[in-house]
Amino acid sequence: MMKVTSRQVDGVTIVDLSGRITLGEGSAVLRDTVRELIRKGQKKILLNLAEVSYIDSSGIGELVSAYTSLRNQAGDLKLLNLTKKVHDLLQITKLYTVFDIKDDEAAAVASFGA
Amino acid sequence: MTGDRVSYTLGSNLESVNQAETAAEKFASAAGFQGDELQEIAMAVREAAINAVLHGNAYDPAKTIGISFERKPGMLEITVRDQGKGFDVDRVPDPLAPENLLKQSGRGIFLIRTYMDEVRFRNLDPGTELVLIKRVRGAAAGTKEKAE
């Protein structure tokens, strides 16, 4: 089961996720969360994955989809605090080169710009 | 559950994907796998089950997926079968190609191959069979084999 909370910091929406982003509920929750934020005009999104233990191919697909949706609407999606497992997964799928990945929240927020 | 072979017939639904993953973790753990290897086996089986349920049987409630786990000398062999229309594995696009990096799907087989030592595909006509092999190294059986 995945839990999601979001908060605003200097115009950036930080989404704190915990659990697994996998086919079914986890992927759907991520998709719905990002869609809702975009609908509300919140297009600077920082996904905090510190408490995400596992992502499967479906979850990776949702991350990519969220990224492309935001980029297509002049927004941006960045990732924060990857666990080793998620880090390794993004490395082997070469998505480490696609996503902007941060490990310091304040620096990550600042990197979105004004 | 700690025998040399266990098999399951599961429905074409999401719950089966979770069941397959849990069963893989249990069997591989009993076979002596642990740590990263144990997780890799569970993740590979999850991806194979996703392929079988989603792409193979397309959630058809009339179709089932079959999964078996077998401990063999020096290896763990896992078989995942579906009753779908089959596919040509050679035509699956490379998810690491620059033009495919931002595609939403198409990484399952790549991940299975990454996590396992050997993966074989067989067209059952109808259906597809995947055989996943994880070789025993050190901790899992006392017999040490070198990775490639």
Interface residues (C-beta under 8 A of the other chain):
Chain A: T22 L23 G24 Y54 D56 S57 S58 I60 G61 E62 V64 S65 Y67 T68 K85 I92 T93 K94 L95 V98
Chain B: L14 V17 N18 Q39 M43 R46 E47 I50 L54 P95 L96 L101 L102 K103 Q104 S105 R107 G108 F110 L111 T114
